[in-house]
Every structure is written in structure tokens, then in C-alpha cells.
Amino acid sequence: MPYCSNCGFPLPEGAEYCPNCGAHVTKKPMLEQAPSVSIGKIMQAGILGAFLSVTISSLAPSEIQLYFIPSFVSSIIVIFLFRARRLDEAITTAFSVYLFADAILGGIIFGSLYVQNISLAEAYGGYILTFLDVAMYVFNPISALIAAYVGNRLILSVGVKTEEERVDYRFKEEKEPGGIIYIARLKPHSHKV
């Protein structure tokens, strides 16, 4: 809320003169700052997306290599579910999904090999890396950026509203000796997204 630079009185929106002292109100350009996403929200999205990715990977037949596809699909789903409307939020969410998914899959694979006392050479049994294997893992971070962009565009095209946009404003007009006062009464929705 803006205040009068002369007397400190709270100014109504769009006021050209202070209702208290009559001083001319100088307009300061306000930089619109988008609310920053919390680290907790990113962690929740990353962990949920990682578990979706691990589930997709574990349901696939063992002879088929999915490479980045489970994390890609999971990132888009989580970006949509968590309403990442800004591209930087979507990118952070996608990278956290990829990071957690790789950590969980690596922990499961290497942990099970360790418990069974099996070496990596025995586990892979003469598997030779192909150019496709190398190219897909190099493409992994690029696919995270693409997933963030696709998820962000999907939200914007569908027009999913965030909680802040769902607030229903009701105005009450009161006539006072100094003029008309408008009071905003918020009527928030009863459910959280």
C-alpha cells in the first residue's frame, strides 16, 4: 500500500492527492515482482516426479532402454500438477525431477548389487556401450529443458489458474465525510490446490 511522502497517511489506489494533508502524490514506478517459488515446493515436485519416473522405469521391460523418457514424462506431469506458470519454476522443477530420479535409480541399482555382492562387470555381463547410449545421456539435460518448456506451455495454453488468481474479491463502498472509501473483502475458496 502506498503512503503519503508528506504525512505518511495510507493512500487509496490511484490517488493524485493525499486525502489527509492534500499534498500531491508523486507516482513511483513499481516493478512487478513475481512471487518466488519455495524450495519446499520444488523438493516436493522433484520427489513426486522422481517416484513417477522410477515407477515408469520399473514397469518397462528390461530389454528396452527408455533413457530420459520416464523423467521427461514425469517432469511434464509434475510441472502441470504443481502449476509452475513461470518458466524458471518449470526449469527448476524439471531438473529436480531428473536429479532425484537418477539418484533414486542409482541407489536402487547399486544398492541391490552391493547387497548381493555382485560387481558391475558381472551385472552388465559384457554389455558394450553404443553411440546411442552415450548420445541419450548427453541429451538428458537438454530434454529436461524441453520438458520444462512443454510443461510450462501446457499450463499456459490450458489456462490453469493458480490459487492467487482464484481469490474472489468483494468490494464494499462506505461514504465518509472525507469521501468514498472502498474496502476489499476477500472470499477465499474453501479448498487448496
C-alpha positions as CSV (number, residue, x, y, z in Angstrom):
1,M,0.0,0.0,0.0
2,P,1.5,3.4,-0.9
3,Y,1.8,6.1,1.8
4,C,1.9,9.9,1.5
5,S,5.5,11.1,1.3
6,N,4.5,14.3,3.2
7,C,2.4,13.0,6.2
8,G,2.7,9.2,5.9
9,F,-1.1,8.6,5.5
10,P,-2.1,5.4,3.7
11,L,-3.1,6.4,0.2
12,P,-6.0,4.9,-1.7
13,E,-5.1,3.3,-5.0
14,G,-4.9,5.8,-7.9
15,A,-4.9,8.8,-5.6
16,E,-3.4,12.0,-7.0
17,Y,-3.6,14.0,-3.8
18,C,-3.3,12.9,-0.2
19,P,-6.8,12.8,1.5
20,N,-5.2,13.7,4.8
21,C,-2.9,16.7,4.0
22,G,-3.7,17.5,0.4
23,A,-0.1,17.0,-0.9
24,H,0.4,16.0,-4.5
25,V,1.2,12.3,-4.7
26,T,4.3,11.5,-6.8
27,K,3.9,8.2,-8.6
28,K,6.9,5.9,-8.3
29,P,7.2,3.2,-11.0
30,M,6.6,-0.1,-9.3
31,L,8.5,-3.1,-10.6
32,E,6.2,-6.0,-10.7
33,Q,7.8,-8.8,-8.9
34,A,6.5,-12.3,-9.3
35,P,6.4,-14.4,-6.1
36,S,9.4,-16.7,-5.7
37,V,8.7,-20.4,-5.5
38,S,9.6,-22.0,-2.3
39,I,12.4,-24.6,-2.0
40,G,9.9,-26.9,-0.3
41,K,7.6,-26.9,-3.3
42,I,10.5,-27.7,-5.6
43,M,11.6,-30.6,-3.4
44,Q,8.0,-32.0,-3.2
45,A,7.7,-31.7,-7.0
46,G,11.1,-33.3,-7.6
47,I,10.5,-36.2,-5.3
48,L,7.0,-36.9,-6.7
49,G,8.3,-36.7,-10.2
50,A,11.3,-38.9,-9.3
51,F,8.9,-41.6,-8.0
52,L,6.8,-41.4,-11.1
53,S,9.9,-41.7,-13.2
54,V,11.2,-44.7,-11.2
55,T,7.8,-46.3,-11.5
56,I,7.7,-45.9,-15.2
57,S,11.2,-47.2,-15.5
58,S,10.5,-50.3,-13.3
59,L,7.3,-51.1,-15.3
60,A,9.2,-51.2,-18.6
61,P,10.5,-54.5,-19.9
62,S,14.2,-54.9,-19.1
63,E,15.3,-55.3,-22.7
64,I,14.0,-51.9,-23.6
65,Q,16.1,-48.8,-22.7
66,L,13.9,-45.8,-22.0
67,Y,16.8,-43.4,-21.3
68,F,15.4,-40.0,-20.5
69,I,11.7,-40.7,-21.4
70,P,10.5,-41.6,-17.8
71,S,12.0,-38.4,-16.4
72,F,10.7,-36.3,-19.3
73,V,7.1,-37.5,-18.9
74,S,7.2,-37.2,-15.1
75,S,8.6,-33.7,-15.4
76,I,5.7,-32.6,-17.6
77,I,3.1,-34.2,-15.3
78,V,4.7,-32.6,-12.1
79,I,5.0,-29.2,-13.7
80,F,1.4,-29.3,-14.6
81,L,0.3,-30.6,-11.2
82,F,2.3,-28.0,-9.3
83,R,1.2,-25.2,-11.5
84,A,4.6,-23.9,-12.5
85,R,3.4,-20.9,-14.5
86,R,6.8,-19.2,-14.8
87,L,9.5,-20.8,-16.9
88,D,12.2,-20.6,-14.3
89,E,9.9,-22.5,-11.9
90,A,9.3,-25.2,-14.6
91,I,13.0,-25.5,-15.3
92,T,13.9,-25.9,-11.6
93,T,11.2,-28.4,-11.2
94,A,12.3,-30.4,-14.2
95,F,15.9,-30.5,-13.2
96,S,14.9,-31.6,-9.6
97,V,12.9,-34.4,-11.1
98,Y,15.8,-35.6,-13.2
99,L,18.3,-35.3,-10.3
100,F,16.1,-37.2,-7.8
101,A,15.2,-39.8,-10.4
102,D,18.8,-40.5,-11.2
103,A,19.7,-40.6,-7.5
104,I,16.9,-43.0,-6.6
105,L,17.5,-45.3,-9.6
106,G,21.3,-45.3,-8.9
107,G,20.7,-46.0,-5.3
108,I,18.3,-48.9,-6.1
109,I,20.6,-50.4,-8.7
110,F,23.9,-50.0,-6.9
111,G,22.4,-50.9,-3.5
112,S,21.0,-54.1,-4.8
113,L,24.3,-55.0,-6.4
114,Y,26.1,-54.3,-3.2
115,V,23.7,-56.3,-1.0
116,Q,24.0,-59.3,-3.4
117,N,27.8,-58.8,-3.6
118,I,27.8,-58.5,-7.4
119,S,30.4,-56.4,-9.3
120,L,29.4,-54.0,-12.0
121,A,31.3,-56.2,-14.6
122,E,29.2,-59.2,-13.6
123,A,26.0,-57.3,-13.5
124,Y,26.4,-55.9,-17.0
125,G,27.8,-59.2,-18.3
126,G,29.8,-57.9,-21.3
127,Y,27.4,-55.1,-22.3
128,I,29.2,-52.7,-24.6
129,L,28.0,-49.1,-24.7
130,T,26.7,-47.9,-28.0
131,F,26.8,-44.4,-29.5
132,L,23.0,-44.2,-28.8
133,D,23.7,-44.8,-25.1
134,V,26.2,-42.0,-24.9
135,A,24.1,-39.6,-27.0
136,M,21.0,-40.2,-24.9
137,Y,22.8,-39.5,-21.7
138,V,24.3,-36.4,-23.1
139,F,20.8,-35.3,-24.3
140,N,19.5,-35.8,-20.7
141,P,19.9,-32.1,-19.5
142,I,18.6,-30.8,-22.8
143,S,15.5,-33.0,-22.5
144,A,14.9,-31.5,-19.0
145,L,14.8,-28.0,-20.6
146,I,12.4,-29.2,-23.3
147,A,10.2,-30.9,-20.6
148,A,10.1,-27.6,-18.6
149,Y,9.2,-25.6,-21.7
150,V,6.5,-28.1,-22.8
151,G,5.0,-28.3,-19.3
152,N,5.0,-24.5,-18.9
153,R,3.3,-24.0,-22.3
154,L,0.8,-26.7,-21.5
155,I,-0.2,-24.9,-18.3
156,L,-0.4,-21.5,-20.1
157,S,-2.4,-23.0,-23.1
158,V,-4.9,-24.8,-20.9
159,G,-5.4,-21.7,-18.7
160,V,-4.9,-23.4,-15.3
161,K,-5.4,-20.8,-12.6
162,T,-3.2,-20.6,-9.6
163,E,-4.5,-20.1,-6.1
164,E,-3.8,-16.4,-6.2
165,E,-5.9,-16.0,-9.3
166,R,-8.9,-17.8,-7.7
167,V,-9.4,-15.3,-5.0
168,D,-12.9,-13.7,-5.2
169,Y,-12.8,-10.0,-4.4
170,R,-15.9,-8.3,-3.0
171,F,-15.9,-4.5,-2.5
172,K,-17.9,-2.6,0.0
173,E,-18.5,1.1,-0.5
174,E,-18.7,3.4,2.5
175,K,-19.5,7.1,2.3
176,E,-17.5,9.1,4.9
177,P,-17.2,12.8,5.4
178,G,-13.9,12.9,3.5
179,G,-15.1,10.9,0.5
180,I,-15.9,7.4,-0.5
181,I,-13.9,4.5,1.0
182,Y,-13.7,1.2,-0.8
183,I,-12.9,-1.8,1.3
184,A,-11.8,-5.1,-0.3
185,R,-13.2,-8.2,1.4
186,L,-11.6,-11.4,0.3
187,K,-13.6,-14.5,-0.1
188,P,-11.0,-17.3,-0.5
189,H,-12.1,-20.7,-1.8
190,S,-12.5,-23.5,0.8
191,H,-10.1,-25.9,-0.8
192,K,-6.4,-25.8,-1.5
193,V,-4.7,-26.9,-4.7
